[in-house]
Amino acid sequence: MTSIERERKYILQEKDAERLKEKSPKRAIIQCYKESSVQHESRRRLEIIPEPTGIRHVWTSAKKEPGSGPHERFETEETIDPAEIDLSDLKECPYISKIRYYISSFNEGSAEVVLDEFVDTPGHSHKVGDTPVKYLLEIELPRTANTELYEETLRKHKLQSVKLIEDSSYDNRRIASKGGKGVSHELVEFMENRVAEKAVVVVFQGNSFFTNFARLELPDDQLKNIIREKGPDEVVFPEGTFCSRRSNVDEKKQYKLREIFRRGHHVSYEDVRLLAAEIDSLHQIVGKGNVLGAVEYIVFPPSEKGFDCKTEDGRCYPRVFEYLSRLTENVFSIEPGFQDIDFHTNCSEKVVDAFRKLWGILDDIRRKHEDLRMIVDVAGGLKYPGILAALYCVFNRIPFFYTYEGSNLPIKFPAVPVSWDYGYFDESLVAFKKSAQARSVNYAEFSGLPQFIRNLFNVSAGELRSVIPLDRVDAGYQEARKMPFGYGEEFLKLLGDKNKQDYIKKMVATKWSLQWIGDQIPETVEHSQRHSKRLMEFTVNLVNTIGEDNLLNGVPIDLKEEFYFVLAIAMNVHDLGHTNLQYRTKNNKVINLDGLPSIVRDLHNELTVQMLKDKAKWSLLKGLEDFSDYEKLEKAVKLVTKYHRSHVPISPRQKLDKKDFTATFALDITPLEIKAREEFEDDEKWAKLTIMAAKWLRFIDGADVQADRTVDESFSKMRENRTAYEILTIIEDLESDNQIDNKPRQKINEIKDKLSSCKGGINRESAVELDKSGKCLEEYVYLKIREALNQNDLSLINGVVRSIDKIAFKSRQFKHFQKHSLVSYIYPRLFIEKSKNGDLDGKLFLTVKLDSYKTVSDKALEIEIDREVREDLTEEFEKALLSEHSVKRIDIDTGVNRVLLTPLGNSKGVLYTLIKWFDQKSNCPPVDKIIVLTSEESRKALDEIVSKAGFERSKVHEIVAQNPFSGFSEVEALSEQFKQLCPANTSFVVNLTGGTSFMQYAVTRMMEKFEKDQGGNQITKVFTVDRRSQAEQKNEPYVMGEVVEVP
């Protein structure tokens, strides 16, 4: 995308920069230059963007050229697929690294204001000449704005002391330089940490300071004893510089003690390096890019006698902490806190209690600094508490660091998803629960415990006490048993309001997940809590791919919290209609749904809404009244739940998806855009919130087709066998019933015969036939329901009708199960925000992983499922109308490749028509690659044709026939070229028209040879038709003709 920049840069004072930074959105930027000159600039940029759910990476490529004015430049920018990035190619490029703060954006004629903070790293700094560069301000004007807006903007942000940069000396490309490790994984990690939330670092206090102080060459060695008795404010440190006699360090380190320990006197880390291991570790953690928000020391008594110091409020600490505190303040400008633990290795009771006490302390620190991320340095202090802290970090997904003595390389152990092995405790649950209730057990109780539980106890002060906090383990066991797959915790990070988070957790655990006990259609794929959690997971992955700003495009910004809240509730309740046993019609008739699974499936959104309305009976939104805007929240949830189905349109602009049941039950299918505005009357913001939540839920719900919903292969097989058994049993009960009409009886017999012949399992062909027969039976069931409603006699929906519907519904599930069992996962991989020509702007790439085929027949099934999944996802996206916002289109990569093979002669319209056909046919998935058999002369038009059709040239490959009229001797070589261009697992569309007669023959032979060698490929043959005259076709070639599939 090409645009014109109208910007000015300013140097500003650090105090102004610090003021502007507060609460401004930010991102880290690494920008390297492959080509740089006064006139031209070519660069690649990595933007590291903090999202509520994680860190997002966006790569862009840009070229800049001078514009017409001194502060104007033409810029062409496009998003790059990270798969195209090799950091080793960028390692030698000059680069800058900075944090960009977004102070204000273009809005109603306002200028965009950004503040860049340049971040130096070891071996790499930012300078103009010899002048260090720290902060630069950029103001960019809208295209039509008057230049007076520059001064207005400065006044608005109270920036009177800035200096305008008149030349290009402060351009990024001039500041960029080589150095350090270059653009590398280390630099990316550093900038990720730098842009993340500030950290509270927990440090375990040791005694290295006293040890290292004792090595100093001092005029009076008595000072080495005095510091153990007095704090830094009480000690008179001598003037001068003093050396250390460290035997394991080559250099002689020198320290100015009086300056180092003077209260409020800032010193550099280099001034105190190697004086205290705790300070060295803190520096190393900061050296990884982490920004300190707080430091908390875990302190221990210096001897068995206990602590030797107390605060005014009676808290105990060791003397060494006063020195560590002063060093921390003077080096890092942070006053540290401390937490004391009465631990000594010679006291077995304190050793056993350490686990519980230390974990409690770490819990307290997390609560105290809940707005900061937590990092633990376990290197210092006593080893046993360090091990306990490492376990705490592992169990709570917190990273911790360990540094070997004498090393300046901190080893990071990452946050990992680990928990207690609850299955281990479940082996003897009664004994475990009994033990968890007591801090200690007597011998008689101990001797009766299973061996694996005995192993958890140690002798302490004459008692048998558990080393680990069993009550804590028991609480975790209860939670895991209640919610084995969690609540969607990552999604809940999008909700900043803890009360809303707690509401979702409570309702999932106590209401919504338990409602599935009454599932009326258990033979279908899983729709319950795990499905809801998958939707929340997919949303998180979307945010991490497209960014929260793009997800929220269309949502009123001041209702962001409410949007996520409504979406979270709707994701959990939208399918609960599957558990409703009754449907109330418009004229207040109640239909008993027991034995009518097809009706439950078709009406489940309406059934959910009826449950939401009947608060006395279901109370699915109990507690929601405690929130402000309760009535609006409730309305929004009901509407989003109703409109997550495709038969109810979002907009009046959409063509209605006609379904028999909408007319049968006289459903209200008023488009949501109208309905929402009726419900919310004059509140346009809540109407927009509701519409956007429904759009996203519709698409995200449609994307949940992975195999996880069929649990696993064994479950799928058992479910298939069980469903077949249930169908045959119902048929057996109906065989003697004379009330059944001939048409449904015929279909029932077809189903019986088909299932009876499928002893070794149900293949795809059989599943499709069963689905067709089941659909015919459903039509009969609906006919009977319409009769009952028209005659006002619900008794006509009798046991026979219900049995037929059960047969129909169950028969249609085999095809559904095969689809879900073959899809491993669907994952949003890449979002193209800007493309070079604008043709890919707003494109979301989804990766769909299909399980690998094992036989040729399975391969054909995979190709068919691939087509079906593509069609379904594309249809859901289009019906959700999301293209009206940031995501304009989707591209689905399933690993099953779609290749168009076509001859190309002098008629340009043939290939143009085929490409447009792929674009416009909703039931035809897009083509991944085009292989053109052409001549040297005809290939000259290829670039033009592809450009006119709006297709990517890189996806078009040509095979050139030297003799396009009778080159029969070339066919073998042409076929080999074709084979080399075709990836495995390919679905083909072969065009039989265009080019010379020989080309058409050769295309057919190439395809036949490939199929003979490879086998199992899906092949669709087509021909193109242009009904215009030859003259019209020549004068105006780029008119789409017709494409006819060969039967």
N, C-alpha and C positions, 0 to 999 in steps of 0.2 A: 504494500500500500504506500503510495507517494503522498506526501503532505508538505506544507511550507511551515517552517518554524519561524515565529517572530518572538525572539526572547532576548533578555538582557541578563547579564550576570553581575553579581555584586559581592564584594568582600564585606563581611560584617563582624562585629565584635562578638567575642565568645559569650558574654552575658546575654546578648540578644539571641544568639543561637540556642543557648540552654533554655531560654524562655519559650522559644518557638517549638522546641522538641517535645515539650510536655504534652502528653496525651495525643500527639499527632500520629496517624498511621505511618508505618515504616516498612521498608524492605531493604535487604542487602543486595548490592549490585557488584558483580565482577565483570569488568568490561575490558576486552583485549582487542588489539588492533593488528589486523593482518596486512593492512595497507594504510599508510598515513602520509599526507602531504598537506601543503598549505591550501590547495584547492579541493582535494578529495580525501574522503575518509571511509574506510571499510572496517567494520568492527563486528564482533560477536559479544553478546551480552547474556549473562546469566542473572536472572532476578530470583532471589531467594525470599519467598513471601510467606510470612507467618500467617497461618489460618488457625481458627479455633481448634481444628482437629489435627494439625500437624504442619509440616513445612512443605511448601509447594515450590517446584523449580520450573521456571519458564525461560527457555532459550530463544533469543531473537538474533537475527542478522540484519544489519543496516548499512546503508551507504548514504553519505551526506555530500552535497555539493553546494557551492555558493549560490545565494539567491540574488535578487536585484538590489537589496539594500544591505547596509553594514551589519544589521542584526537579523538578517533573513537567510535561511538555508533550506534547500530542498532535501527532504529525507525520505528514503525508501526503506521500509521496514517490513519484515515478515517473521512469523513464528517458525522455529526449527524443531523438528522431531528430535528429542534427545538421543534416539537411536543413531542419529547421524553425527553425534558428537564424540570425538575421541580426544580426551583431555591432553594426551601426549602430543597431539598436533599443535596445541596451543601453549605448550610449556615455555617456548622460547619467545613468545610474543610479549611486547610491552603491554602493561595492564594497569588498571586502577582498581581499588577495592574501596567501597564506600557504603554508608547507610544513607538511604534517601528517606526524608520525612516529607509527607504530603500535607502542607500547611493549608492550602485551599485549592479547589478545583474549578474548572470552567463551569459557571452557573449563572445564568441570566446576565450574560455580558461581563462577568467577573474574570479576572486573570487566574491562571494556574500558578501557584507558588509552591516551589519545592526547595528544601534545604538539604544540601549534601554534606555529610560528615565523612571526610576521608580517613580511612582506617589503615594505619601503618601496621605491618607485620614484620616479624624477624627477617632482616635482610632486605626489606622493601619499604621505601618511604615515598611520600608524595611531596614534590617540591617544584617551584618555578624558579629556575636558577638555584640559588642557595636558600631561597625563602621557603620554609615549610608551609604546606597548604593544609588547613584544618577544616574550615567551613566555607562553603560558597552558597549563595542564594541565587536561584533562577526564577525569573518572572516571565511567563509566556502569555502573550495576548491572543485572544480570539482573532480569527482571520480579518474580521471587519472592524475591530476596535481601533480607536484613536490612540496614538502614542501617549497622550496625557494620562492614560490609565496606568502607566508605569508608576508615576508619582502618586496617584490616588492610592494605588495598592500599597506603596511604602508607608504612606500616612496611616492607612487602615490598620497596618500591623505594627505601627509605632516604630518604624525603622528609619529614623532621621540620620543616624550616624554611619550609614553604609557608604561604600565607595564603588561607583560604577566602573566596571572593567571595560575600557574603551577598545582594546585590541584582542587578539586571539591567544595571548600568552597564557591565559588560564583555561583554554579549551582542554577538554579531557584528554585529547590525543597528545597535547603538549605535556600534560602532567604525567601521562603514562610512562612507565619505565619497566625494565626488566629487574629481577631481583628475587631474593628468597627462593622458594621452591617453585616459583612461577604459578601459572594457573594449574592447580593440582587438586587431588582429593583432599589434601591437608588444608589448602586454602578454602575450599568449599566448606569443609567441616568447621573451620575457624569462623567463617562468616555466618554459617548457620547458628552457631552458638552466640555470636555477637548480636544477631537480630532477634534471638529468642528472648523469652521473659528473663528478667534478672533472677539470679540464683541465691538461695541461702546455702552456704557451704558449712557442713558439719565437720569439725576437726577434732580428732582425738588427741588430747594433750599428753605429751610425753615429757621427758626431762632433758632433751637434747640441748636446750638453752643453757642450763647449768653446766653440762658437760663441755660444751663449746666455749663457754665463758671462762672455764677453768684453764683452757688452753691458751688464753691471751697472755702476752708478755706485758705485764703491768708493773708500774713502779712500786706498788704495794699489793702483795698477794692477799692481804687481809680483805680486800674488796670482794674477793671470790667467796668468802664466807658471809660478808655483810649482806650481799644481795639475797641470800637465802633467808635473812631475817627481816629485811626492810624492802619496801617497794621502791619503784623508780623515782617517785617524788621525794623520798626520804634520803636517798643515797646521793652523795656528792661525787659525781663522776669527774675524773681528771681531764684537763684539757689535753688536746693532742690526738695523735693517731697511734693505734696499738695493733700489733700484728698477732695473728693466730698461729699456733704451732700444731696444725693438723697434720698428722703423719700420713694420712691417706689422700691428701690433696697436694698436687704439685706446686700450685701457686701459694704465696703467703698473702692471705687476705688481711686487709687493714681496715680498722673501724674507728670512727670518731664518736666515741661513746656518749659524750655530753650532748652532741647534736642528735644522735639517734634516739635518745630517751627523753629529750626535752618535750614536755607536753605541748601538743598542738603544732609541732614542727614537722612539716612534711619532708620526708626523705625518699630517695629512690630505692627500689629493691636492691640495686647493685650495692648500695651503701650497707645493707644488712645481710647480703647473701651468705649462706652457710652458717649464720649465727644461730638460727633456730630452724629445725626441720619442718615445723608446722608452717612457718612463713615461706619456706622454700616450696612446700606443697601447694600453698595458696597461690603463689606466683605461677607455678606450673599449670594450675587449673585455669587461672586468668589467661595464661599464655595459650590456652586452647580456644580463646575467644569468649569465654564465659564472662559475663558482667556481674560483679558482686552486688547483691542487694542487701545481704546480711551475712554475718559469720557467727556461728554458735560453736563454742568449745564444749566438749564433754570432758569434765575434769575429775581427777582421781585423788584420793588422799596420798600424801607423800610417804606415809608409813602406816604401820598397823595401828598407831595411836590415833589416826584420823587426820582431819584437815587442820591446817595451822592458821587459817585466816577466815574472817567472817565479814560480811557486808553489814551495813547499819540495820537492815531488816532481818539479820540472823542467818542468811544463806552462807553456806560454807564453800571454801575454795582453797586451792594450794597457792603458795606464794608465787610460783612460777607463772601462774595465770596473769598476774599483774604486769609481768614483762611481756608476755605474749600479747596481752591486750594493748599495751603501749605500742609495740611494734606493728600490730595490725592497724591501729589508728593512724600511725605516722606514715606507713607505707601505702595502705589501701584506702585511707580516709573513711574508715568504717569503725564505729565503736562496737566491738563484739559482745555478744551475750555469753552466758555459760549455763550449763546444767551439770549438777554434781551427782556422782554415783558413788556410794560408799562400797568400794570393791577392793579386796586385797586377795592375792593368790594364796596366802597362808590360812585363809578362813574359808572352810568348805561351805559354810552356810551362805556366805556372801557370794561365793562362786555359783551355787545353785540358784540363788535369787537373782543373779545378774541378768539372766535371760529376760525375765518378766520386767525387771526395773528398767533395763536399757531400752527394750522395745516400747515401754510406756513413755520414756523420755523422748524417744524419736517421734512417737505419736504427738507428744506435746509440741515439739518443734514444728512439725508439719501444720498443726492447727494454728500456732502462733504466726507462722509465715505462710498462710494459705494462698496468698497472692503471688508467691515466689515458687519457682521450681526448686527441687531439693537435690543437692549433690553431697555425697559423703566421702570424706577422705579417711580411709581406715588404716593408713600407714603408721600414724603416730600412736603413742601410748602402749598399753598392754595388749598383747596379741589376742587373748581370749575375748575381751570385749570387742575387738576389731572383727573377729570371726562372727560374733553374734550380730554386729552391725551389718556385716556383709550379707548374712542370711536375711536380715530385715529388708535390706535393699532388694534382694532377689525376690522376696515374697511380696514386695510392694511396688515392683517395677520402677525402681529408682537406680540410676547409675552410681557406681562408686569407683574411687581411684585408689591405686596402691602404687607407691614409689619405692624402689629399692634404695637402700642407703648408698649415697655416693652417685646416684643416677639422677639425671635431670629429665628423664622421660617417664611421665606418669602413665601407668597402664590403666586404661579405662575398661571396666566391666559394664557392659550396657544393660539397660533396663530390659528384662526378659519376662515373658508370661509364665511364671512358675507359681505353683501353690502346693498345699499339703496334698498328700496322696490319700484322699478320703476313702478310696476303695480299700486301702490298707486298714484303716480304722473300722471300716464297715464289716471287716471279717469277724470282729467280735464286738459288736456295737454296745451290748449291755455292759460288758466289762469296761469298755472305753468311757461310756457316759458316766458310769459310777466313779471311775478314777478322775474324770474331769471336774467333778463336783467338790473334790477335796484337794487341798494343797499338799497333804501328805497322807500316807496309808500306814497301818500297822503291819506287823509281820504276817498275821493270819490273813489279812486282806491281800497282801502282796503275793503270798504263796498260792493263792487261788486265781491269780491273773494269768492270762495267756502269755507265753514267753515274749512275744513281740511287744506287748505292753509293759511287761517287767523291764525290758531293755530301756525304757524311757525314764527309769527312776535311778537316782543316786543316793548314797548315804550322806546325810548332812546333819551335823550336830545330833547324832544318835537317832535321826529320823530318816525314813524313806520318802524322798521328795522328788517330784517330777522335774527334770531339767528344763523341759519346754513348757510353756503355759498352755496346759491342756484345755482350760476353759476357753481360751482364744481359738484353739483348734476346733473345739466343739461348736463355737459360734459360727465359724467358717463352714463347718460341715452342715449345719442347719440351713445356712444361706444357700450353699451349693445344692443341697437337696431340694430346696424350695425353687430355686431358679438356676438349673444346671448350665444354662447358656447365657446367663446375665440379662441385663436390662437394656442393652444398647448404650453402654457407658460412653463410648466415643461420640455418638450422636448427641448425648446429653451435654457434651462440652459446648455445643452450639447454643445451649440455653444458659445464659449467664445467671439467671435467677435460680438460686438454690431451692426455693420453695416449689418452683415448677419442676425442677429435677426430682425432688423428693416425692412430688405427687405422681409423676410417671412411674417411679420405682415402686411406690406403694401400690398403685392400681395394677401394675403388671403382676406383682407378687400375690396380691390378695383378691383380685377380681378378674382381670382380663384373661390371664393365662389359665385360670381355673374354669372359666366359662366353657372352655373347649372339652370339658368332660361330657358335654351334651352334643358333640358333633353329630349332625344328621347324615353326613356323607363321608364317612371315614375311608371309603374305598378310593377316593380321589387323592391327588398329591397333597402333601402337608400344607395346611393353610393357617396353622395355629401360631403359637408364640415364636417358634423358630422362624417362620415366614416373616413375621413382623420384624424380628431382629435383623433378618437379611435385608429388608427394605431400609432399615436405619443404617446398616452397614454400607449399602449401595450409595445412600445419600452422603455419607462421610467420604466415600471414595470419589463421588462427584465433586464435592467441595475441594478435595485435595487435587483434583484434576482441572476443573474449570475455574476454581476460586469462588469464595463466598460472594463477592460482588456480582459475579455473573449468575450465580444461583438465585440471588435476591433481586435480580433485574425484574422490575414490575411489582415488587413488594414495597409498600410505603416504608421508608427507612426507619421511621419512628415506631413501626409495628413489627420490627424484626423479631423480637422476643416472642410476641404473640403468634407470628407466623410459624416459627419452629414448634411452639407449644401445640398449636392446632394440628400441625403436620404429624407430630409425635403421637398425639392421641388418636388421630385418624389412622395412622399406620397400625396401631394396636387394636382398634375396634372395627375396622372397615369390613372384615370378613366374619364378624361374630354372628351375623344373620344365619350362618350355617347351623347354629345351635338353637334357632327359634322353631318351635313346633307349630306355630299358628301364624296365618297371614290374615289380616283384616282388610277386606276390600273397601272400595270407596263408599259403597252403600251399607257398610258396617257388617257385612257377612264375614264369619270367621271360618276359614278353611283349615282343617287339620292337615298338617303337612307330613305326618308320619307315613312313610311309604311312598312319598312323592319327591325323590331326590332331585329330579330334573327341575322341579318348581323351586326347590330350595336353591339350587345353583343359579337359576335365572333371576330369582327375586332376592338374592341374599343381601344386596345393598339396600333394597326397600325394607327387608326384614330387620336389618341392623338399625335403620332409622326408626322403625316402629319400636324397637327395644330401647333406643335412646330416649324416645318420647315417653315411654311407660316407666317413669321413675319409681313408682311404687313396686312394680314387679321385678325390675331388673337393676335399677340404680347403677347403671354402667358409668355414669359421670358423677358419682357421689363425691362430694368434697370440692367439686369445681366451683360451687357457689362461694367458696372462701376467697376467690380471686376477684379483683376488680374487673370490670367488663365481663362478668360471668355470663350474662345473657348473650353477648356478642360471641363469646367463645363457644357457647353451646350451639348457637345458630351455625357458626362456621363449621364446627365438627360435623353436624348433621348434613350440611350441604356438601362438604368435601367427601364424606362417606357415600352419599348418594351418587355423586357425579364421578366417582372413580371408575365407573363402568362406561364402556364406549357407546352403548346404545342411548345414553343421555348426552346430548351435545353440549359442548362448552359454549359455542357461539351460534347465533342464528345464521351465520354465514356458512355453517357446515351442512353438508348433505346428511340427511337422517339415515342412521344405520337401522333399517327397519327389521324388527324382530316380532315374531308372532305373539310373544307373551306381552309386549307393550300394549297391543290392541286388546288382547284377551282380558287383561286386568285393568284396562283403561288407565295406564300409568301416566303420571304427569311428566312429560319429557320437554318441558319448557327449557330452553337453553340457559345454562348457568349464568351467563353474562346478564340475562334479563332477571332471572330468579334471585340472584345475589343482590341486585339493586332494589328489587322489591322487598326483600327481607330486611335489608339494612337501610332502606328508605334514603335518607339524605347523606348517609355516611359512606362516601365513595371509597375511603381508605380501607374500611373493613370489607367492602365488596371486592376490591382489588386483591387484598390479602387472601380471601377465600378462593377466588378464581385461580390465583397462582398456586395455592396449596393443592387444589384439585388437579391442576395441570401436571404438577410434579408427581403427585401420588399416582395418577393414571399411568404415566410413563414408567416410573420406578417399579410399580406393581407389575406392569407388563414385562419388565426386564428380569423378574425373578423366575427364571425357568430352569435353574441349574439342578443337577442331580441330587443335591442336598435335600431337595423337597421329596425325593423318593427314598430318603434315608441312606440305603446302600444297596448293592447288587443282590444280596441275600434277601433283604426285605422286599425288593421289587419282585423277585422271583416268587417269594411266598405270597405276596399280595396278588400277583397275577394268578397263581394256582388257586388261592382262596376265592378270588372274584369269579373265576370260571366255575368253581365248585358251587358257589352261591347261586349263580345263574342257572346252572343245570338243576339244582334243587328246586328253585322256584318254578322252572318249566315243568318239572315232574309233577308238582302240585297242581299246575294249571291244565295238564293234558286231558283230564277227565271233565273239565268245565266246558259246557256247551254254549256258554254266554259269549264266547270270544268270536268276533267276526272273522271272516275268511282272510282278509288282508293282514291283520296283525298276526293271525295264526301262522300264515305263510312265513312271515318274517321271523317269528319265534322258532319255527322249524329250521329256518336257515341258520339261525344262531346256534341252535342245538347241534345241527350237523357239523357246522364249522368247528365248534369247541370239541366235539367228540373226535374230530379228525386231527386235532392238534395235540397229540399226546406228548410230543417232545418239546412243546412250547409254542408260543404264538408269534409267528414271524410278522414282518411289517405288512405284507399283502393281506394276511388274515385279519390283522388289526384294523386295516382300512375297511375291509368288507364288513367286519363286525360293527365298526363305527357307522357305516351307511345303513345297515339294518337297524341299529339302535336309533338312529335319527328318524327313520320311518316310523318306528314305534312311538317315539316322542311326539311326532305329529298327530298320531292317533290319540295319544293321551290328551294333548291340547284340544283336540276336537271334542272329546268327552267333557273336558273341563268347561269349554265354551257352552256346550249343551246344558251343563248343570247350572252355570251362571245365568244363561238366558232363560231357562225354565224355573229359575229360583229354587232349584232342588239339588242341594249339595250331596244328597244320598246317591246321586248318579256317579259320584266319584267313589265307587265301591272298591271292595278288596281286589277284584279282578283288574280294574284300572290301575290301582296302586302296584299290584304285582307286575303288570306289564311295564309300568314306568321304572320299577327297580331293574327289570331285565334290560330295558333300554339304556338306562343310565350306566349300569355296570358294564354293558357291552361297549360303551363308548370310551371307557377308561383305559383300555389296553393301548390304544394309539397315543393317548395323553401321557401314559407312563413311559412309553418308549421315547417320546420327545424329551421328557424331563431327565430320564436316566442317562441320556447320551451327552447332555450338556454339563461339563464339569464346573464351569463358572462363566460369569459375564463381568467384565471389568472395564471401567472407563480408563483409557490409556493416555490419550493425548487430546488437547484442545487447541485448535489453531485460531488464535484471536485475530491475527492479521496475516494475510498472505500477499505475495508479490503483486499479483494481478487482481486481488480482491475476490477471486472465484472460490477460494476456500475459507473466507472469513467466517468465523463462528462455527466451524465444523468440529464435531465431537467424534473421536474415534473410539469405538468399543471393541474390545477383544472378547470373542466368544470362544472358549476352549471346548472342543468336542472330544470325547473319548476316542482314542485311536481304534480304527476298525481292525478286525482280526481275519475276516474272510471277505471274499468278493461281494457276497450278498450283504454283509455288514457295511462294506464300503458304500454300496448303493444306498443303504439306509442312512448312512452318515450324510451323504450328499443331499438326500431328500430332507432330512432333518435340518441340515444347513439352510436350505432354501426356505423351509417353513419358519425357522427362527428369524431369519433375515426379514421375511415378509411381516411376521408378527411384530417385531421390534420397530420396523419402519412405520407400520400402520399405527401402532400405539403412539409413536412420536408425532406423527402427522395429526392424529385425532386429538392429541393433547394441546395442539396449537403452540407448542413451545418455540417454534421458529419465529414467532412474533417478538421474541426477547433475545437474549445473548446467544443461545445455542440455535443456530440457523438450520443445521442439518446434521445428520449422523452418518457415519461410515462404519460398517460392521465387518470385522475381520474374524472369520471362523477357522481359518486354516484350510478351508475348502475353497479352492481357487476357481473363479469363473473366468473362462477364456473365450473370446470371440475369435473365430477363424473365418476370414473372408477374403475373397479375391478383390483386387482393386484395379480397374482399368481406367478409362478416360472419363467415366461418369463419376463425378464427385459426390453426387447426391446419395449413392448407395451407402457409403460408409457414414456420411452425415446422418442419414435416416436411421441406421442401426444404433449409432451412439445416442441419438435423441430418444429412440425407442426404449433403451435401457433406462434413460433418465426419467421418462414419463410413465412407464408401466409400473403401477403400484404393486402388481403381483410378480414383478420380475426383478430380482436382486441386481444391484449394480455390477458391472463387469470390472474385474481386476486387471485384466491384460487384454490387449487386442493384438492379434498376429495377422498381418496383412501379407498375402501372396500377391506380388506386383511385378512390374517391369521397371527398368531403369528410367524410362520416360515417365511413367505414371507416378513413381515415387516422389517426383518433384512437387506434386500437389499435396503431399501428405501433411506437411506442416500447416498449410492453409486450411485444409479440411478439419483437422483436429482442433485448430484454434477457433474456427467458426462454430464447431460443435461444443466448445467449452470443455474439452477433455484434456487430461494431463498428457503432454507429449511423451513424457518418460515411460508411460505405460503402454506405448504403441511400439511394436517391433515389426520390422519388415523382413520378408524373405523374398529375394529378387530372383526371378526366373530369367535366365539369359536369353532363352527363346520362348517368349510368351505365347507363341502360336502353336508350336508342335514340339516342345522340348521333352518328349517322353523319356529320353535317356536321363533327364535330370531328376525324375520323380524320386528315385532312391535317395539322392543327396538332399533334395528339398524336404523329404520326410525326416531325415536325420536332423536337419536344422530345426524343424518343427518340434521334434522330440526333445532337443536340448533346451528349447524355450519353455517347455511345459513342465511346471512343477508337479510333484506327486499330488494325488487327491484332487483331481480337477473335474469341474463340471463344464461342459462345452456347449456353446451355441455356434453352429456351423451355418454360414450363409452360402447358399448355392447359386446366387446370382451375382452379376458384375464381372468385369474383366472379360478375357477371351474364353472361348469354349474350352481350350486346353487348361486354363487356370481353374475353371469350375471342375473339370475332371481331376486335376491334380489335388485340389482341396479335398475332394471326396476320397481319393486314394491315400493321402496323408493321414486323414482321420481314421480310415479303416486300418491302416498299418499300426498306428498308435494304439488303437483299441485292441488289436490282436496281441500286441506286445504287453500292454498294461492291463487291460480288462477292467470291467466294473465301473466305468465312468458313465455319468449321466450325459447324454448327448441330445440336444434339441436342434433339429434342422429347420431352417427358415428360408424364405426368399423375400426379396423386397419388390414392391410394386410402385411405380410412379405413373399415374394415369394421364399425365400431361403429354403434350406433343414433344418430339425430339428437340424442336427449336426452343420451346419454353424451358425444357430441362437444361439446355445448354446456356441460355441467357440468364437463367435464375436457378443455379444448381442447389442452392441451400434452402430448399423447401422440404419439409419432412413428408416422406411418402408413407406407404403402408408396409408393415411387416407381417407376414403370414407364416404361422407355424405349420410345418408339414406333419400331417397326422401319422 
